[in-house]
Amino acid sequence: MKAIGQPRIEDAAYYTHSIHRLVSLYNLPYLCYKHQNLSAMSYVSSMYHIVINTYRREKTISEESKNELYHYIWGIIKRRKCILIRMNAMPEHIHILLELNPTERLSDLMRDIKANSSAWIKSSNKMPLFKGWGKEYAAFGVSHEARERVYNYILNQQEHHRKETFDHEYERLVGNIGMKTYREDE
């Protein structure tokens, strides 16, 4: 008799088949995260390029304090057992490239990053003009093949934004996945 909560071989095969089916149907990328509770074939890729804008896209992230913000957000990411690959900020938004732990939900991670970093910024008074993060965020799945390109895109934000505004960048990124942006002041 099987103990409650212990996976059976048939369960592992079903879930592994389901993962392979989702990957092939939706062209999802793989990343080598092994679930100890399932078979040796349980590998999951959950790499995301995340963009979070400030409230009303106001330019409130200060150059002087953004390294401290990076470390604070990195701490949240590490506590959730996710892997930070790259982070960079401009005055009105931040880009994060990370590998999501397969046991985590992206929405929970984003809630924690936004709520906790907002509370820290306000209580530390590091960025006195900061009113909070916008209601929305954008998260885009990143394939292993695109990782370096996205990494460099995030790394070179300052250079990139000499040519393109954040509003145009955000609308373009969100539009590339067939969605429309939302503005809090609309």
N, C-alpha and C positions, 0 to 999 in steps of 0.2 A: 504494500500500500504506500502511496506517495504522500509525503508530508505536505501539509498546506503551505503554500508559498514557494515551494521548490519547483523549478521548471522541469518539465519532462522533455525528453528528446524530441517528441512530436511537436511540442510548443516551440522549441528552438527552430526546428525546420520550418514551421509555419511562419514565424516572425522573420526568419532569414529570407524565405521566399517573398514575403510581403515587402521587405526592404528592397530586394532586387526588382520586384515589380514596380514599386514607386519610382525607383531610380530610372528604370527604363522608360516608364510612361511619361515622367515629367522631366527627364534629363537632369536628375539631381546629381550633384558631385559626391564622390566618396572621400572620406578622410579616415584614417585608421584609428578609430576608437573601438576598443574591444570591450564588449559587455561581459563581465565575468559570469553573470547568471545565464547566459545563453551559449550557444555553440561557438566553436572557434571561427565560424563564418560571419559573426556579427560585427561588421565594421560600418561605421556611420561617418559621413562627412557633413558637417554643418558649419561652413565658413560663411560669414556675413560681412558685408560692407554696410555699416550703419551710419546714418546722418541724423543728427539731432540739432534742431535750431533753437535759439533763444526765444523767449516770449516776444511775440510780434516781430521776430527777426531783428530785434534791436541789437546794436553793436555794444555788448556789455561784457564780453570776455576780454579781460585785460592781458596784454602781452606779458606784463610783469608777473602775473599769477597763474598763467596757464600751465606751467610745469607742475605746480602743486595740484592743480585740477587733474592733470594727467595721472599723477600718482594716486590721488584719491579714487578716481574711476578705476584705475588698474587694480587697486585693492579690492574693490567690489567684484570685478571680473575674476580675480584669483580666488576669492572666497566662494564664488559660485562654481569653481573648478573649470572655468573656461580659460582659453589661452589668448592673450592679447598679442596680436601680430604687429599692428601699427595704429597710432593715434595722432591726430593733428587737428588744430583748431584755428579758426579765423574769428574775428570779433563777434559774429552772429551765428556761428554754427561750429559743430565738431564732427569729425569723421573718425570712425573706429572700424578697424578690420580685426575680426576675432574668429576663433573656432569655438563654437558653442558646445558645451558638454552635452552629450546626448540625453542625459537625464534632466536637463534644464529646459524650460520653455522660454523662448525669446521674449515673450511679453512680460514674464516675471522678471527677467534680467533687466529689461528696459525700464520697468517700473522702479526697480531698486536703484539703477544708475541715476535716473532722473530725480526721483524723490530724495535720495540720500545725498547726492552731490549738490542739489539745490539747497537743501537744509544746511549742508556744510559751508557752501559759498556765503549764504546769508549770515550764518552765525559767526563765521570767521571774519566777515567784512573785508575779504580779499578783493572782491569786485563790487564796490558799493552801488553801482548802477544796475547790477543784475537783479531782475525781477522774477526769474524762473525760466524753465524750459518751456517751449511751445507744447501744445497739446499733442501734436503729431510727431512722428519720427518716420524715417524710411529705412528699410532693411532689404538688402538685395543679396540673394544667394550668389556665392562666388565659387567657380570651379577651380580645381587645382591648377589648370592651365592658365587661368586669368589672375592667379594670386599675385604674381610679380607685377603685372600691369596695374592692378588696383593698389598694391603697396606703394608703387611709385607715384600714382595719382594722388594718394593721400599725403605722401611725403612732400610733394611739390605743390601743395595748396596755395602757398603765398605767391608763387610764380603764376599758377593757373588763374588766380583771381585778379591778376593785373589785366587779363583779357576778357574775363567773364564774371558777371555779377553772381552773387549767391542765388538770387531769385531765378535767374536764367538757368544756372547749374541745377538747382533743385527741380525746377519744372522739366528740364531735359532728362535728368536721371529717373524721375518718377514717370515721365511720359514714355521712356524706353520700355517700361513694363506694362504699358497700356492703362495707366491710371492718371488721375488729375489731382493737382495739389489743392490744399485747403489753406486759407489764410484766416487767422484769428480776428483780424480787423475787418473781415468781409461780412 
